[in-house]
Amino acid sequence: MLFYDASVHARQVRCPLLVCVSDKENLMKPEIALRVAREAPLGRAIRYPTDHFEVYHPPFVDRIVADQIAFLTEHLDPE
């Protein structure tokens, strides 16, 4: 398990930040990812009932990519 805690720097992130959190994560603590989203001024977390590698395969990859596109569309306003 990794021990780097990115939440130490989360308050410095000034752009919108999407954190996709695998609730069954086995390489890091999901609590750290949730804390990053909570502490970043424009952070948002979306949780998925997956482990670290399930996010790259159907059915979750389609849902996650759709959430990421929606987030980028909201914040980049392509219209």
C-alpha positions in Angstrom: 0.0 0.0 0.0 1.3 3.5 -0.9 1.9 5.9 1.9 2.0 9.2 0.1 -0.7 11.6 1.3 -1.7 14.0 -1.4 -4.2 15.7 0.9 -1.3 17.7 2.4 -1.3 19.8 -0.7 -5.0 19.7 -1.6 -5.8 23.2 -0.5 -3.3 24.6 -3.0 -5.2 23.2 -6.0 -7.1 26.1 -7.4 -8.7 24.5 -10.5 -11.7 22.3 -10.4 -10.6 18.8 -9.3 -12.4 15.5 -9.8 -11.3 12.6 -7.7 -12.6 9.2 -8.8 -12.5 7.0 -5.7 -12.4 3.2 -5.7 -14.1 2.1 -2.5 -12.3 -1.2 -2.6 -8.9 0.3 -3.4 -6.0 -2.0 -2.5 -3.0 0.2 -3.4 -3.8 3.2 -1.3 -6.3 4.3 1.3 -9.6 5.6 -0.2 -9.9 8.0 2.7 -6.9 9.9 1.4 -8.5 10.4 -2.0 -11.8 11.5 -0.3 -9.8 14.0 1.9 -8.1 15.5 -1.2 -11.5 16.1 -2.8 -12.9 17.6 0.5 -10.0 19.9 1.1 -9.4 21.1 -2.4 -11.3 24.4 -2.8 -13.1 23.1 -5.9 -12.8 19.4 -5.3 -15.4 16.8 -6.0 -15.3 13.1 -5.3 -17.3 10.4 -7.1 -17.1 7.0 -5.5 -17.3 3.6 -7.3 -17.7 0.1 -5.8 -14.5 -1.1 -7.4 -10.9 -2.0 -6.7 -7.9 -0.3 -8.2 -8.0 -2.2 -11.5 -11.7 -2.7 -12.1 -12.0 0.9 -13.2 -10.3 0.0 -16.5 -12.8 -2.6 -17.5 -16.5 -2.8 -18.4 -18.9 -2.0 -16.9 -17.2 0.6 -14.7 -14.9 2.2 -17.3 -17.9 3.5 -19.3 -19.5 5.0 -16.2 -16.3 6.6 -15.0 -15.5 8.0 -18.4 -19.0 9.4 -18.7 -18.6 11.1 -15.2 -15.3 12.5 -16.3 -16.7 13.9 -19.5 -19.6 15.5 -17.6 -17.2 17.1 -15.1 -15.0 18.5 -17.9 -18.0 19.7 -19.9 -19.3 21.5 -16.8 -16.1 23.2 -16.0 -14.7 23.9 -19.5 -18.0 24.9 -21.1 -17.3 23.8 -24.6 -20.3 25.7 -25.9 
